[in-house]
Amino acid sequence: MSVSDSASAEAPAERASVKSAAYEKFRQALFDGRLRPGQFVSQRELVALLGLSIGALRELLPRLELEGLLRVMPQRGIQITQIDLPMIRQAFQMRMALEREAVLTAVRKLDDAVLDEQEALHRAIVDEVRTNPSPNLFERGQQVDDGFHALLIATTQNDLLAQAYAVNAIRIRLIKLDRVTLSAGVLPAAFADHLAIIAAIRSRDAHAAIDAMDRHMMNARERALEL
């Protein structure tokens, strides 16, 4: 292969890597609060904020708009997605549909050893809430929470489902940041839901697992809608 042929072969991979890095920069800006739900920004402001070239941003915008993470509005600029009641309902409905399939797969495939590990992680966090919470407890609790749901999704080994989940997970994370985060009042109830799901999966009871997941999704949605 000639030098020019090699460069041509590498170009698509390099472009994909640049697009992926730009997407991650946008995601992190949402999560750390530099971009806020409902906020209007110009392309120039977004370029400066994310450290992107204008070309990279313009390539990224169609994907972000398609995924419902922003809207490009002529004469007004770019609006980051708003957290409102329809958005909350739709995001949780999407999450319920995806995680129902995931929990059904987990009933068939997830090893008891993995379930034991998840149960231990959850119980350790709950015990710490009740005894002597450390400063980073709720951050670690959020990692356990995210990790549990990601594990269920990964168990499906379905790339299309995983991609849909990843996009919706950004919406769910924004809802949590805007409306309700893990706290001494919220965490034990949320983790009790998780432990019920784990118990149902361990018993290989598909109906109980779906019921437990549905209750968890409805409880999470109601906490978000209450505020």
C-alpha beads as a LAMMPS data file, in Angstrom:
LAMMPS data file: protein, C-alpha beads

227 atoms
226 bonds

1 atom types
1 bond types

-500.0 500.0 xlo xhi
-500.0 500.0 ylo yhi
-500.0 500.0 zlo zhi

Masses

1 110.0

Atoms # bond

1 1 1 0.000 0.000 0.000
2 1 1 1.359 3.453 -0.923
3 1 1 1.681 6.305 1.556
4 1 1 -1.308 8.041 -0.031
5 1 1 -3.399 4.850 0.150
6 1 1 -2.462 4.409 3.817
7 1 1 -3.434 7.999 4.603
8 1 1 -6.770 7.524 2.844
9 1 1 -7.468 4.353 4.821
10 1 1 -6.701 6.066 8.121
11 1 1 -8.698 9.217 7.391
12 1 1 -12.192 7.794 8.166
13 1 1 -10.973 6.347 11.472
14 1 1 -9.344 9.637 12.387
15 1 1 -12.517 11.569 11.544
16 1 1 -14.589 9.153 13.609
17 1 1 -12.205 9.641 16.537
18 1 1 -12.474 13.437 16.264
19 1 1 -16.286 13.239 16.161
20 1 1 -16.325 10.927 19.165
21 1 1 -14.055 13.285 21.128
22 1 1 -16.258 16.277 20.239
23 1 1 -19.377 14.407 21.372
24 1 1 -17.701 13.499 24.677
25 1 1 -16.712 17.144 25.251
26 1 1 -20.328 18.187 24.788
27 1 1 -21.543 15.448 27.134
28 1 1 -19.085 16.459 29.850
29 1 1 -20.073 20.112 29.522
30 1 1 -23.682 19.092 30.206
31 1 1 -22.742 16.986 33.211
32 1 1 -20.451 19.536 34.863
33 1 1 -22.910 22.407 34.415
34 1 1 -21.052 24.490 31.863
35 1 1 -24.055 23.921 29.608
36 1 1 -27.436 24.089 31.311
37 1 1 -30.831 22.773 30.200
38 1 1 -32.746 25.429 28.263
39 1 1 -29.676 27.632 27.790
40 1 1 -29.149 29.501 24.509
41 1 1 -25.628 29.679 23.077
42 1 1 -24.178 30.795 19.783
43 1 1 -21.951 28.600 17.636
44 1 1 -19.037 30.870 18.536
45 1 1 -19.710 30.484 22.266
46 1 1 -20.034 26.721 21.935
47 1 1 -16.778 26.494 19.972
48 1 1 -14.970 28.389 22.735
49 1 1 -16.617 26.429 25.528
50 1 1 -15.872 23.005 24.081
51 1 1 -12.505 23.812 22.532
52 1 1 -13.612 22.682 19.071
53 1 1 -13.080 24.039 15.587
54 1 1 -16.141 25.517 13.898
55 1 1 -15.950 22.675 11.376
56 1 1 -15.993 20.016 14.095
57 1 1 -18.944 21.709 15.787
58 1 1 -20.952 21.907 12.567
59 1 1 -20.373 18.200 11.998
60 1 1 -21.487 17.466 15.560
61 1 1 -24.664 19.578 15.602
62 1 1 -26.829 17.319 13.371
63 1 1 -26.156 14.333 15.629
64 1 1 -26.941 16.280 18.795
65 1 1 -30.128 17.652 17.258
66 1 1 -31.196 14.211 16.022
67 1 1 -30.654 12.811 19.529
68 1 1 -32.777 15.575 21.038
69 1 1 -29.945 17.079 23.092
70 1 1 -30.236 20.532 21.533
71 1 1 -32.154 22.539 18.937
72 1 1 -30.624 24.795 16.292
73 1 1 -32.979 27.779 16.028
74 1 1 -32.524 30.263 13.173
75 1 1 -31.839 33.830 14.366
76 1 1 -31.819 32.676 17.991
77 1 1 -28.867 30.317 18.229
78 1 1 -28.602 26.885 19.787
79 1 1 -30.815 25.837 22.688
80 1 1 -29.749 23.041 24.994
81 1 1 -32.610 20.624 25.597
82 1 1 -35.054 21.749 28.278
83 1 1 -36.068 19.680 31.289
84 1 1 -39.863 19.800 31.257
85 1 1 -42.645 17.369 32.104
86 1 1 -43.042 15.883 28.589
87 1 1 -39.290 15.325 28.345
88 1 1 -39.216 13.601 31.753
89 1 1 -42.144 11.340 30.901
90 1 1 -40.716 10.408 27.506
91 1 1 -37.215 9.747 28.848
92 1 1 -38.491 7.443 31.573
93 1 1 -40.859 5.667 29.190
94 1 1 -37.910 5.029 26.885
95 1 1 -35.807 3.856 29.798
96 1 1 -38.508 1.464 30.969
97 1 1 -38.823 -0.108 27.514
98 1 1 -35.070 -0.622 27.193
99 1 1 -34.510 -1.917 30.709
100 1 1 -37.438 -4.320 30.578
101 1 1 -35.641 -6.100 27.746
102 1 1 -32.369 -5.884 29.650
103 1 1 -33.772 -7.412 32.833
104 1 1 -35.370 -10.267 30.867
105 1 1 -31.980 -11.054 29.359
106 1 1 -30.351 -10.812 32.784
107 1 1 -32.769 -13.409 34.165
108 1 1 -31.478 -15.841 31.540
109 1 1 -27.807 -14.916 31.420
110 1 1 -26.450 -13.022 34.423
111 1 1 -24.297 -15.193 36.686
112 1 1 -25.042 -15.482 40.387
113 1 1 -21.476 -14.378 41.163
114 1 1 -22.084 -11.081 39.354
115 1 1 -25.377 -10.627 41.195
116 1 1 -23.632 -11.317 44.517
117 1 1 -21.058 -8.641 43.706
118 1 1 -23.768 -6.123 42.814
119 1 1 -25.698 -6.889 45.983
120 1 1 -22.573 -6.406 48.107
121 1 1 -21.823 -3.054 46.440
122 1 1 -25.362 -1.822 47.071
123 1 1 -25.525 -2.997 50.679
124 1 1 -22.163 -1.427 51.504
125 1 1 -23.370 1.968 50.279
126 1 1 -26.696 1.696 52.141
127 1 1 -24.904 0.674 55.354
128 1 1 -22.599 3.671 55.055
129 1 1 -25.569 6.030 54.632
130 1 1 -26.983 4.718 57.904
131 1 1 -23.734 4.823 59.871
132 1 1 -20.959 7.232 58.922
133 1 1 -21.313 8.763 55.432
134 1 1 -18.040 9.850 53.837
135 1 1 -17.841 13.105 51.821
136 1 1 -17.854 11.278 48.482
137 1 1 -20.501 8.698 49.441
138 1 1 -23.207 9.924 47.083
139 1 1 -20.770 10.229 44.203
140 1 1 -19.798 6.591 44.781
141 1 1 -23.463 5.704 45.149
142 1 1 -24.190 7.274 41.769
143 1 1 -21.385 5.216 40.243
144 1 1 -22.897 2.020 41.687
145 1 1 -26.336 3.091 40.420
146 1 1 -25.068 3.854 36.909
147 1 1 -22.940 0.719 36.869
148 1 1 -25.863 -1.547 37.747
149 1 1 -28.059 -0.267 34.933
150 1 1 -25.149 -0.305 32.474
151 1 1 -24.459 -3.923 33.444
152 1 1 -28.031 -4.937 32.651
153 1 1 -27.884 -3.198 29.277
154 1 1 -24.495 -4.746 28.443
155 1 1 -25.920 -8.192 29.199
156 1 1 -28.182 -7.903 26.136
157 1 1 -25.128 -7.749 23.819
158 1 1 -27.328 -5.665 21.526
159 1 1 -25.458 -2.720 20.023
160 1 1 -28.598 -0.943 18.824
161 1 1 -30.222 -1.183 22.240
162 1 1 -27.008 -0.037 23.914
163 1 1 -26.760 2.998 21.622
164 1 1 -30.357 4.002 22.339
165 1 1 -29.724 3.556 26.050
166 1 1 -26.553 5.671 25.967
167 1 1 -28.390 8.621 24.409
168 1 1 -31.333 8.332 26.781
169 1 1 -28.948 7.996 29.726
170 1 1 -27.742 11.536 28.994
171 1 1 -31.327 12.794 29.299
172 1 1 -31.833 10.848 32.524
173 1 1 -28.588 12.234 33.944
174 1 1 -29.688 15.793 33.103
175 1 1 -33.046 15.183 34.781
176 1 1 -31.279 13.950 37.906
177 1 1 -28.907 16.909 37.955
178 1 1 -31.782 19.348 37.465
179 1 1 -34.396 17.697 39.661
180 1 1 -33.184 15.048 42.067
181 1 1 -29.816 13.600 42.996
182 1 1 -28.921 10.798 45.355
183 1 1 -29.156 11.867 48.985
184 1 1 -29.685 10.331 52.416
185 1 1 -33.405 10.468 51.708
186 1 1 -33.351 9.163 48.139
187 1 1 -30.522 6.632 48.035
188 1 1 -31.893 3.927 50.397
189 1 1 -35.205 3.780 48.520
190 1 1 -33.517 3.673 45.112
191 1 1 -31.096 0.972 46.227
192 1 1 -33.924 -1.030 47.811
193 1 1 -35.485 -1.081 44.340
194 1 1 -32.186 -2.321 42.893
195 1 1 -31.910 -5.059 45.510
196 1 1 -35.438 -6.224 44.661
197 1 1 -34.446 -6.426 40.976
198 1 1 -31.295 -8.368 41.881
199 1 1 -33.318 -10.806 44.016
200 1 1 -35.816 -11.392 41.206
201 1 1 -33.041 -12.005 38.672
202 1 1 -31.337 -14.424 41.064
203 1 1 -34.590 -16.364 41.448
204 1 1 -34.831 -16.503 37.608
205 1 1 -38.370 -15.155 37.824
206 1 1 -38.958 -13.087 34.698
207 1 1 -42.323 -11.704 35.815
208 1 1 -40.970 -10.641 39.219
209 1 1 -37.936 -9.059 37.573
210 1 1 -40.066 -7.011 35.177
211 1 1 -42.376 -5.964 38.019
212 1 1 -39.401 -4.903 40.146
213 1 1 -37.894 -2.908 37.277
214 1 1 -41.230 -1.256 36.492
215 1 1 -41.618 -0.194 40.144
216 1 1 -38.104 1.212 40.133
217 1 1 -38.703 3.205 36.954
218 1 1 -42.025 4.557 38.211
219 1 1 -40.530 5.516 41.575
220 1 1 -37.636 7.310 39.879
221 1 1 -40.007 9.094 37.498
222 1 1 -42.268 10.221 40.327
223 1 1 -39.327 11.634 42.272
224 1 1 -38.390 13.689 39.209
225 1 1 -41.977 14.839 38.537
226 1 1 -42.586 15.909 42.129
227 1 1 -40.014 18.719 42.020

Bonds

1 1 1 2
2 1 2 3
3 1 3 4
4 1 4 5
5 1 5 6
6 1 6 7
7 1 7 8
8 1 8 9
9 1 9 10
10 1 10 11
11 1 11 12
12 1 12 13
13 1 13 14
14 1 14 15
15 1 15 16
16 1 16 17
17 1 17 18
18 1 18 19
19 1 19 20
20 1 20 21
21 1 21 22
22 1 22 23
23 1 23 24
24 1 24 25
25 1 25 26
26 1 26 27
27 1 27 28
28 1 28 29
29 1 29 30
30 1 30 31
31 1 31 32
32 1 32 33
33 1 33 34
34 1 34 35
35 1 35 36
36 1 36 37
37 1 37 38
38 1 38 39
39 1 39 40
40 1 40 41
41 1 41 42
42 1 42 43
43 1 43 44
44 1 44 45
45 1 45 46
46 1 46 47
47 1 47 48
48 1 48 49
49 1 49 50
50 1 50 51
51 1 51 52
52 1 52 53
53 1 53 54
54 1 54 55
55 1 55 56
56 1 56 57
57 1 57 58
58 1 58 59
59 1 59 60
60 1 60 61
61 1 61 62
62 1 62 63
63 1 63 64
64 1 64 65
65 1 65 66
66 1 66 67
67 1 67 68
68 1 68 69
69 1 69 70
70 1 70 71
71 1 71 72
72 1 72 73
73 1 73 74
74 1 74 75
75 1 75 76
76 1 76 77
77 1 77 78
78 1 78 79
79 1 79 80
80 1 80 81
81 1 81 82
82 1 82 83
83 1 83 84
84 1 84 85
85 1 85 86
86 1 86 87
87 1 87 88
88 1 88 89
89 1 89 90
90 1 90 91
91 1 91 92
92 1 92 93
93 1 93 94
94 1 94 95
95 1 95 96
96 1 96 97
97 1 97 98
98 1 98 99
99 1 99 100
100 1 100 101
101 1 101 102
102 1 102 103
103 1 103 104
104 1 104 105
105 1 105 106
106 1 106 107
107 1 107 108
108 1 108 109
109 1 109 110
110 1 110 111
111 1 111 112
112 1 112 113
113 1 113 114
114 1 114 115
115 1 115 116
116 1 116 117
117 1 117 118
118 1 118 119
119 1 119 120
120 1 120 121
121 1 121 122
122 1 122 123
123 1 123 124
124 1 124 125
125 1 125 126
126 1 126 127
127 1 127 128
128 1 128 129
129 1 129 130
130 1 130 131
131 1 131 132
132 1 132 133
133 1 133 134
134 1 134 135
135 1 135 136
136 1 136 137
137 1 137 138
138 1 138 139
139 1 139 140
140 1 140 141
141 1 141 142
142 1 142 143
143 1 143 144
144 1 144 145
145 1 145 146
146 1 146 147
147 1 147 148
148 1 148 149
149 1 149 150
150 1 150 151
151 1 151 152
152 1 152 153
153 1 153 154
154 1 154 155
155 1 155 156
156 1 156 157
157 1 157 158
158 1 158 159
159 1 159 160
160 1 160 161
161 1 161 162
162 1 162 163
163 1 163 164
164 1 164 165
165 1 165 166
166 1 166 167
167 1 167 168
168 1 168 169
169 1 169 170
170 1 170 171
171 1 171 172
172 1 172 173
173 1 173 174
174 1 174 175
175 1 175 176
176 1 176 177
177 1 177 178
178 1 178 179
179 1 179 180
180 1 180 181
181 1 181 182
182 1 182 183
183 1 183 184
184 1 184 185
185 1 185 186
186 1 186 187
187 1 187 188
188 1 188 189
189 1 189 190
190 1 190 191
191 1 191 192
192 1 192 193
193 1 193 194
194 1 194 195
195 1 195 196
196 1 196 197
197 1 197 198
198 1 198 199
199 1 199 200
200 1 200 201
201 1 201 202
202 1 202 203
203 1 203 204
204 1 204 205
205 1 205 206
206 1 206 207
207 1 207 208
208 1 208 209
209 1 209 210
210 1 210 211
211 1 211 212
212 1 212 213
213 1 213 214
214 1 214 215
215 1 215 216
216 1 216 217
217 1 217 218
218 1 218 219
219 1 219 220
220 1 220 221
221 1 221 222
222 1 222 223
223 1 223 224
224 1 224 225
225 1 225 226
226 1 226 227
